[in-house]
């Protein structure tokens, strides 16, 4: 009995003959003989992997919850690596992303984590791409969805922002009072000059 797999443009099959790797086949029709051949289908389209929220510790020991997305694709010229070099590349990428995030966040202070999201995205992408290349995976983008400090830290930040707003209001009021006093003084000077 003959099995014919019709592969789309974005699909390939890593075919094995008697258990030995026989090459990457597709797109189009790929013939497989039961018992003799086996295969693993590979999708070459960009995939999105959601890395669930996890708590990390910043360089200044502040707990912070982060969740992000990884955009990756299998590189067609070395696609067999996703089958031959790693058992489950999705699980491997998730595990690698989790530990890489901890390393990146652990090297940055809380204020920088909150203000330099793009820098963190780029650092994560570069580190992940360097590691996943051996599995035939190209990490094209990393996007942090949410960064949430611990509730105590969030409360302290809110108090700090409130104090800063009050300070700015006091400075503006003082500047207004000063400008009003100058205007009154200039008016009195102009009035006394016109009277004399």
C-alpha positions in Angstrom: 0.0 0.0 0.0 1.3 3.4 -1.0 0.7 6.6 0.9 1.0 9.9 -0.9 1.2 13.1 1.1 0.4 16.3 -0.8 2.4 19.1 0.9 1.6 22.8 0.6 4.2 25.4 -0.2 4.9 26.1 3.5 5.1 22.4 4.5 8.0 19.9 4.4 8.4 16.3 5.6 11.6 15.0 7.3 11.4 11.5 5.9 13.0 8.5 7.5 13.7 5.2 5.7 14.1 2.2 8.0 14.6 4.7 10.8 17.5 6.6 9.1 17.0 10.2 8.0 16.3 10.2 4.2 16.1 13.9 3.6 13.6 16.8 3.6 10.8 16.3 1.1 8.2 18.6 -0.4 6.3 20.7 -1.4 4.0 18.7 -3.6 3.5 14.9 -3.6 5.7 12.9 -1.3 5.5 9.1 -1.5 5.7 7.1 1.7 5.7 3.3 2.0 4.2 2.0 5.3 6.7 0.2 7.5 9.7 1.4 5.3 9.1 5.1 5.7 8.0 7.4 8.4 8.0 11.2 8.5 7.6 14.3 10.6 5.7 17.2 9.0 7.3 20.6 9.4 5.4 23.9 9.0 7.6 26.8 7.7 5.2 29.6 8.5 5.8 32.1 11.3 4.5 30.9 14.6 3.6 32.8 17.7 4.4 31.3 21.1 2.8 32.9 24.2 5.1 32.8 27.1 2.9 32.9 30.2 3.2 35.5 33.0 6.1 34.8 35.3 7.7 36.7 38.2 11.3 37.8 37.8 13.6 39.7 40.1 15.3 42.9 38.8 18.9 43.9 39.5 17.6 46.0 42.5 15.7 43.0 43.9 12.2 44.2 42.8 9.7 41.4 41.9 8.1 42.1 38.6 5.6 40.0 36.5 6.2 39.8 32.7 4.5 38.0 29.9 5.5 38.2 26.3 5.2 36.7 22.8 7.9 35.1 20.6 7.5 35.1 16.8 9.6 32.4 15.2 9.8 30.3 12.1 11.6 27.2 10.9 14.4 28.0 8.4 13.7 26.1 5.2 17.4 25.4 4.4 18.0 23.7 7.8 14.5 22.6 8.7 15.6 19.0 9.4 17.3 20.3 12.6 13.9 20.9 14.2 13.4 17.1 14.0 17.0 15.8 14.4 18.5 18.2 16.9 15.6 18.7 19.4 12.7 16.5 20.5 10.1 19.2 20.8 11.2 22.6 19.7 8.1 24.4 21.0 8.8 23.2 24.6 12.5 23.9 24.1 11.9 27.5 23.0 9.5 28.1 25.9 12.0 26.8 28.4 14.8 28.8 26.9 12.7 32.0 26.8 11.8 31.6 30.4 15.4 31.4 31.6 16.6 34.0 29.2 14.0 36.5 30.4 15.2 35.9 34.0 18.8 36.6 33.0 17.9 39.8 31.0 15.6 41.2 33.7 18.1 40.3 36.4 20.7 42.6 34.8 18.4 45.7 34.8 17.1 48.0 37.5 13.3 48.3 37.9 13.1 51.8 36.5 15.0 50.7 33.3 12.7 47.6 33.0 9.7 49.9 33.0 11.1 52.5 30.6 13.2 50.4 28.2 10.8 47.8 26.9 12.2 48.0 23.3 15.8 47.4 24.6 14.6 44.3 26.5 12.7 43.0 23.4 15.8 43.3 21.3 18.0 41.7 23.9 15.6 38.8 24.3 15.3 38.3 20.5 19.1 38.4 20.0 19.8 35.9 22.8 17.0 33.5 21.8 17.9 33.7 18.1 21.5 32.8 18.8 20.5 29.7 20.8 17.6 28.5 18.6 19.7 28.7 15.4 21.2 25.2 16.2 17.6 23.8 16.1 16.9 25.4 12.7 14.7 28.1 14.3 14.8 31.9 13.5 13.4 34.1 16.2 12.1 37.1 14.2 10.5 39.2 17.0 9.9 39.3 20.7 7.1 41.5 22.1 6.6 42.1 25.8 2.9 42.4 26.4 2.8 43.4 30.0 5.2 44.4 32.8 3.6 44.5 36.2 5.5 45.4 39.4 4.6 43.8 42.7 1.6 45.5 44.4 3.7 47.1 47.1 6.1 48.6 44.5 3.2 49.8 42.4 1.7 51.6 45.5 5.1 53.2 46.2 5.4 54.3 42.6 1.9 55.8 42.7 2.8 57.8 45.8 6.0 59.0 44.2 4.0 60.1 41.1 1.5 61.9 43.2 4.2 63.7 45.2 5.8 64.8 41.9 2.5 66.2 40.6 2.0 68.2 43.9 5.6 69.5 43.6 5.0 70.6 40.0 1.7 72.3 41.0 3.5 74.2 43.9 6.3 75.3 41.5 3.7 76.5 38.9 1.8 78.4 41.6 5.0 80.1 42.9 5.9 81.1 39.3 2.5 82.5 38.8 2.6 84.5 42.0 6.1 85.8 41.1 5.0 86.8 37.6 1.9 88.5 39.1 4.0 90.4 41.5 6.4 91.5 38.7 3.4 92.7 36.6 2.0 94.7 39.5 5.4 96.2 40.3 5.9 97.2 36.6 2.4 98.6 36.6 3.0 100.7 39.7 6.3 101.9 38.2 4.6 102.9 34.9 1.8 104.6 36.8 4.1 106.6 39.1 6.2 107.7 36.0 3.1 108.8 34.1 1.8 110.8 37.2 5.1 112.7 37.6 
